[in-house]
Amino acid sequence: MNSVLAGPIGIDLDNTIVSYDEVLFRVAEEAGLIGPDVDRNKKAIRDFIRTLPDGEIEWQKIQAMVYGPRISEAKLIAGVADFLACCRNRSIRTYIISHKTEYANYDRTGTNLRQAALEWIRNNKLFPLEPCGSIKTLVFFGSTRLEKTEYIRSLKCTCFIDDLIETFLEPSFPTGVVKILFDPHHLHRQPSGMEVFSSWKDLPHRFFSGQS
């Protein structure tokens, strides 16, 4: 695995770098959609809300609020900063490549989701050595999954890290790019053709062990 990390690494953003679990719970509870007995993770919250009347629309409203005006409450997943530092120390280029539209259908505030995400990235200092303006050259948003995979291809990523297995099953996903699935809740058995990890804290040792 170490050899593929010599080239650019692409990383998904939402639920791969950013954890929305706590803010999703708060916003859904404030809206009266869930109670304290629901587990505080995205899947449990989503699955419960979808059982309610108009549940899919209510879920989209919660997502719109969390990905937009309340994204500042989202948390950097533990271990991400250390992994990015390991890449920086080895002069390995990293890109954030996200499937994200500019605006959410059910966000009454009209928040630009991409600008909100960029602000979160700056505030969490994911690229601390880069001038503020140049961060846009390291972060790419696609309106569709196809656009996302085209960025992975055009940026010549040697591997891509994502929490959604659907990204890797996309027919347009470029051949030869190593697929690394982030699965913190152990939702998937070992999928064919993919590396799987459950904690970012494991990655530096797993991928850079023995390197200077």
C-alpha positions as CSV (number, residue, x, y, z in Angstrom):
1,M,0.0,0.0,0.0
2,N,2.8,2.4,0.7
3,S,3.8,2.8,-2.9
4,V,0.4,4.2,-4.0
5,L,0.7,7.0,-1.4
6,A,3.6,8.5,-3.3
7,G,1.2,10.2,-5.7
8,P,-1.7,12.6,-4.9
9,I,-4.3,11.4,-2.4
10,G,-7.9,12.4,-2.9
11,I,-10.2,12.5,0.2
12,D,-13.9,13.0,0.5
13,L,-15.2,15.7,2.8
14,D,-18.6,15.0,4.4
15,N,-18.6,12.2,7.0
16,T,-15.0,11.3,6.0
17,I,-13.2,14.4,7.2
18,V,-16.1,16.1,8.9
19,S,-18.3,14.5,11.5
20,Y,-21.9,15.8,11.6
21,D,-23.2,13.3,14.2
22,E,-23.5,15.7,17.1
23,V,-24.9,18.6,15.2
24,L,-27.3,16.4,13.3
25,F,-28.6,15.1,16.7
26,R,-29.0,18.7,18.1
27,V,-30.8,20.0,15.0
28,A,-33.1,17.0,14.8
29,E,-33.9,17.2,18.5
30,E,-34.6,20.9,18.3
31,A,-37.0,20.3,15.5
32,G,-38.8,17.7,17.6
33,L,-38.0,14.9,15.2
34,I,-36.1,12.6,17.6
35,G,-35.8,11.9,21.3
36,P,-32.8,11.2,23.5
37,D,-33.0,7.4,22.9
38,V,-31.9,7.7,19.2
39,D,-28.2,6.9,18.7
40,R,-26.0,9.9,18.0
41,N,-24.8,8.9,14.6
42,K,-25.9,9.9,11.1
43,K,-27.3,6.6,10.0
44,A,-29.4,6.1,13.1
45,I,-30.8,9.7,13.0
46,R,-31.5,9.4,9.3
47,D,-33.2,6.0,9.5
48,F,-35.4,7.2,12.4
49,I,-36.5,10.4,10.7
50,R,-37.3,8.6,7.5
51,T,-39.9,6.5,9.4
52,L,-41.9,9.7,10.2
53,P,-44.6,11.3,8.0
54,D,-42.8,13.1,5.2
55,G,-39.7,11.7,6.7
56,E,-37.5,12.0,3.6
57,I,-38.3,15.7,3.3
58,E,-37.7,16.3,7.0
59,W,-34.3,14.6,6.7
60,Q,-33.4,16.8,3.8
61,K,-34.3,19.8,5.8
62,I,-32.1,18.7,8.6
63,Q,-29.2,18.0,6.2
64,A,-29.6,21.4,4.6
65,M,-29.4,23.1,8.0
66,V,-26.4,21.1,9.1
67,Y,-24.4,21.3,5.9
68,G,-25.1,25.1,5.5
69,P,-25.8,27.6,8.3
70,R,-24.8,25.3,11.2
71,I,-21.7,23.6,9.6
72,S,-19.5,25.5,12.1
73,E,-20.8,23.1,14.8
74,A,-19.5,20.1,12.9
75,K,-16.3,18.4,14.1
76,L,-13.1,17.4,12.5
77,I,-12.8,13.6,12.8
78,A,-10.0,12.6,15.2
79,G,-6.8,11.6,13.4
80,V,-7.5,13.5,10.1
81,A,-5.1,16.3,11.0
82,D,-2.3,13.9,11.9
83,F,-2.7,12.0,8.6
84,L,-2.6,15.2,6.6
85,A,0.5,16.2,8.6
86,C,2.2,12.9,7.7
87,C,1.4,13.5,4.0
88,R,2.7,17.1,4.2
89,N,6.0,15.9,5.9
90,R,6.5,13.4,3.0
91,S,5.6,16.0,0.3
92,I,2.5,13.9,-0.7
93,R,-0.1,16.1,-2.3
94,T,-3.6,15.8,-0.9
95,Y,-6.9,17.0,-2.4
96,I,-10.4,17.3,-0.9
97,I,-12.9,16.2,-3.5
98,S,-16.6,16.4,-2.5
99,H,-20.0,15.7,-4.1
100,K,-21.7,18.9,-3.0
101,T,-24.2,21.2,-4.8
102,E,-24.0,25.0,-4.2
103,Y,-27.5,25.3,-2.5
104,A,-29.8,22.9,-0.7
105,N,-33.4,22.6,-1.8
106,Y,-34.8,23.0,1.7
107,D,-32.5,25.7,3.2
108,R,-34.5,28.9,3.7
109,T,-31.3,30.8,4.5
110,G,-29.9,30.5,1.0
111,T,-26.5,29.5,2.4
112,N,-23.9,28.6,-0.3
113,L,-22.9,25.1,0.8
114,R,-19.6,25.2,-0.9
115,Q,-18.6,28.5,0.6
116,A,-19.7,27.2,4.0
117,A,-17.5,24.1,3.6
118,L,-14.5,26.1,2.5
119,E,-14.9,28.3,5.6
120,W,-15.0,25.2,7.8
121,I,-11.9,23.9,6.1
122,R,-10.1,27.2,6.7
123,N,-11.2,27.4,10.3
124,N,-10.1,23.9,11.0
125,K,-6.7,24.6,9.4
126,L,-6.6,21.5,7.2
127,F,-4.0,23.2,4.9
128,P,-2.1,25.3,7.5
129,L,0.8,26.1,5.2
130,E,-1.3,27.3,2.3
131,P,-2.3,31.0,1.9
132,C,-6.0,31.5,2.3
133,G,-6.7,32.1,-1.4
134,S,-4.8,29.0,-2.6
135,I,-7.0,26.6,-0.6
136,K,-9.4,26.6,-3.5
137,T,-6.8,24.9,-5.6
138,L,-6.8,22.0,-3.2
139,V,-10.6,21.6,-2.7
140,F,-13.0,20.5,-5.5
141,F,-16.7,20.2,-5.5
142,G,-18.7,18.2,-8.0
143,S,-22.5,18.7,-8.5
144,T,-22.8,15.0,-9.4
145,R,-21.0,11.8,-8.5
146,L,-19.7,11.7,-12.1
147,E,-18.1,15.2,-11.7
148,K,-16.5,14.0,-8.5
149,T,-15.0,10.9,-10.2
150,E,-13.8,13.1,-13.0
151,Y,-11.9,15.3,-10.5
152,I,-10.3,12.1,-9.1
153,R,-9.2,11.2,-12.6
154,S,-8.0,14.7,-13.7
155,L,-6.0,15.3,-10.5
156,K,-4.3,12.0,-11.1
157,C,-5.1,10.6,-7.6
158,T,-3.3,7.3,-6.9
159,C,-5.9,6.5,-4.2
160,F,-9.1,7.9,-2.9
161,I,-10.6,7.8,0.7
162,D,-14.4,7.9,1.1
163,D,-17.0,6.8,3.6
164,L,-19.5,6.0,0.8
165,I,-19.0,2.6,-0.9
166,E,-21.2,4.0,-3.7
167,T,-18.4,6.2,-4.8
168,F,-16.2,3.2,-5.5
169,L,-19.0,1.3,-7.2
170,E,-19.7,4.2,-9.6
171,P,-19.0,3.0,-13.2
172,S,-17.1,6.2,-13.9
173,F,-14.6,5.7,-10.9
174,P,-11.2,5.7,-12.6
175,T,-9.4,2.4,-13.1
176,G,-6.2,1.9,-11.2
177,V,-7.1,4.3,-8.3
178,V,-6.8,2.5,-5.0
179,K,-10.1,2.5,-3.1
180,I,-9.9,3.1,0.6
181,L,-13.2,2.9,2.5
182,F,-13.7,4.8,5.8
183,D,-16.1,2.7,7.8
184,P,-16.2,3.9,11.4
185,H,-19.4,2.1,12.3
186,H,-18.4,-1.2,10.7
187,L,-21.3,-1.2,8.3
188,H,-19.5,-3.2,5.6
189,R,-17.8,-6.5,5.5
190,Q,-14.5,-6.6,3.6
191,P,-15.7,-5.4,0.2
192,S,-13.9,-6.7,-2.9
193,G,-11.1,-4.5,-4.2
194,M,-11.1,-2.1,-1.3
195,E,-9.0,-1.3,1.7
196,V,-11.2,-0.6,4.8
197,F,-10.3,1.3,8.0
198,S,-12.4,2.4,10.9
199,S,-10.2,5.1,12.5
200,W,-8.1,7.8,11.0
201,K,-5.7,7.2,13.9
202,D,-4.7,3.9,12.3
203,L,-3.7,5.3,8.9
204,P,-0.3,6.9,9.6
205,H,1.0,3.7,11.1
206,R,-0.6,1.5,8.5
207,F,0.5,3.4,5.5
208,F,3.7,5.2,6.5
209,S,5.2,2.6,8.9
210,G,9.0,2.3,8.2
211,Q,9.1,5.5,6.2
212,S,11.2,8.5,7.2
